[in-house]
């Protein structure tokens, strides 16, 4: 898994409320999935989310579950020059066309009232409503994406995070998706995003800008 996750986005902390692992346990998980992390097949909503927020973002607790993605594989980083050497990364299981959708970044959907201050896996889902999706304790393959900085052979990210609206019955709602960048990604290549300048500024003590760039 990444040494540093995607940027944190919201204000500091209160208590995070999660369901038991037994109630969320799927029938199948991807190869190399870490057993201490709950694998999600649909977004998991915080109980503190206001009804109007759930309605505005068309969030649902009855979304059809998704199976592990056939487009990606989780692998242990074997290159000693890699910043996440010995940890996990996400790799293309087949050639992925430019600008194509890969998978949703699933996690714990919450607002400012239910924020895990220690998480490095919290992405902003809606700035106006102050809603984020946090894959610190629960998530899917998307949480394994490393930052491109320092990765041998990378001068820029080859995948990006973008919000999307899933349509159709109870399967609808706003989600954070992972997409291929402007060039095809060949089979076997690691998928790397940019965590954003705010993420690294915060960790170096240079500022409090936590926005996604």
N, C-alpha and C positions, 0 to 999 in steps of 0.2 A: 504494500500500500504506500501512498505517497508519504514522503517525509513531511511535507506541508500540504494540506488540503486546499480546496478552493477558498476564496476570500470570505471572511466573516463579514456580516452586513448590517446587523441591527444593533440596538443599544444593549448595554449590559443588564445583567442577569436577574432572573427569578428562578424558581424551581421548574425543572422540566418534568412533564407528566407523560409517561409512556405506558403502553399496554404491556402485559406480560409476554415473554418470549414465546410461551406455548401457544398463545392466541394468535401470534403472527407467523408461526413457523410454517413455511411452504413445504410442498411435497418434494420439491427438487431445488437444488442450488447449483450454481456453476462450479466447474472444477477449480480447485485452489481457493475457494471462498473461505475466509477466516472464520472459524467456528464461534468466536466471541462476538461477532457482528451479526445482528438479525438481518436475514435476507428478505427484502420486500419484493412483492410482485404487484403492488399498487401503493399509491401514496398513503401515509398514515397521518391522520389529522389530529392535532392537539385539541383536547377538550376545552381549552380556553378560547378557541377561535369564535368570535361573535357570529351570530347567524347571518348578519348582513354581509360579512366578509366571505363566508362560505357561499352565499348566494351570488355575490358580485363576481367571484372567481369560478363559479360553477363547480366547486369542489364536491366530491362525493366519497362516501365510505363504502360504496357498493360498486366501484369501478371493476370491470372484468379483470381478473388477474393476468399478468403477463408471464410467459415462460422465460427462462434464461436465454439471452440473445445468442443467435447463431452467427452474428456479425463480428463478435469480439471474443477474445480469450484473456483470462487472467493468468499472468506468468510471473515467476520470481525473476527479479532483475539480476542478471549474471555478470554484467560488465562492471568491473571495479571502478571504472572512471565515471560511472553514473551516480548522480547525487543520491539516488534511492537504492544503491547497491545492497542486495540482500533482502530487499523488501518487494512489494508487488507493484506491477504495472498493468496497463490495459493495452492489448495488441490486436491488430486487425486479423480476423480469422479468414478473411478473403479480401480481394481488392474492393475498396470502397470508393464509389464515384464522387467526384467533386460536388460539394454542396448538397450531398444526400444526408438524410436523417439516419442516425445510428440507433439511439435509444434515449429514453427519458432518464433524467437524473432523479431517482426516487429517494425519499427520505421522510423525515418528520416535519410536517407542514405546520408552522406556528407563527405567532406574532410577537411583539415586544414583551408581552406578558408571560411568555413561556420560552425563555431563551437560555440556551446552554452557553455560558460564558467561555468555557474551555474548548468549545468546538472549533476546529479548523476546516469544517466541511459544510459550512452554512452559506448557501447562495440566496441572493435576493430574488424572490419570485414576483413581488409587486411592491415597488417603492412607495407609492401613495398610501397603500394600506399597511405598509410596514410588515409584510409577510415574507418569510423565508422558508427554504426547504433544507433541512439539516441531515446529513448522512453520517454523522459522528458515530451513533450507536446502532443505526439501522439504515439500510440502503440497498442499492443494487450495484451492478458492474460499474456504473458511472462514478462511484466514489474512488475507484482505483486509478483515475486519470492523473498523471503527474504533470507538473509544470515543465515547460520545454527548456527553461534556463539551465545551462550546464550539462544538458544531455548530449552526449557525443553525436555529431552529425546534424544537430538542430540549430537553426538560426532564427526560427519563428515557430509558432504553434501550427499544428496541422489539423486541429479540430477546435471548435468553438462552442460555447454555451449560448443558447438563445431560447427565450420563452416561446411556447406554442400553445395553441388552444386545441385540445382534442375534442372532436365533435361526435355526436351520435349517442342518444339515450343517456344512460347513467355512466357511460364511458367518457363523458365530456369533462371539461375543466382546463384551467391554465396549468401548464407544467413547464419545468425547465428541461430542455432537450439538448442533447449533444449531437452536433452536426459536423460533417467533413468541411474543411476549409475550401480554399479556391483551387486546390489540386487534388487529384486522386491520391488515395493512400494505398500503397501496395500491401498485399498479404504479408503478414509477419512483422510489419513496421509498428513500433509503439505509437499509441495515440497520446498526444501531449497538447495541453491547453496553455493559455496564459492565465495565471491566478490574478493578475492585475497588479499595478504599481502600489495600490493601497494596501494589499496584503503584505508585501515585502516592506513597505514603509512602516507599517504598524509593528512588525516583528523586529525591525532595526531601531525602533524608538524615534523615528524621524517625523512622525505625524500621526494623526487620527483619522485620515481619509480611508474609509473602509469600502469605498465604492468599487464596483467591478469595472475594469477598463477594457 
